[in-house]
Amino acid sequence: MENKEDIIDPEIEHQKPPRNTWNLILGMVFLCYGAARLYQRVKNSSDDTFGIILAVAFILFGIYDLYKYFSRK
């Protein structure tokens, strides 16, 4: 007699976890915040290199979160 642990349902094994809506929300927030900060830095033409790097990091992290959200189906 087989245990329940020994029986593997092939449908359950191939299912992907559902999309995480936090990835979508945080991705959009980080992308918009980073774009706004970058726009302010470029518009003021200040020589704030750290601020520009931080804004680009927010944009990249937002893109990564959106990629994680849309790559799961």
Secondary structure, DSSP 8 states (H G I E B T S, - for coil): ---TTT---HHHHH------HHHHHHHHHHHHHHHHHHHHHHHTT---HHHHHHHHHHHHHHHHHHHHHHH--
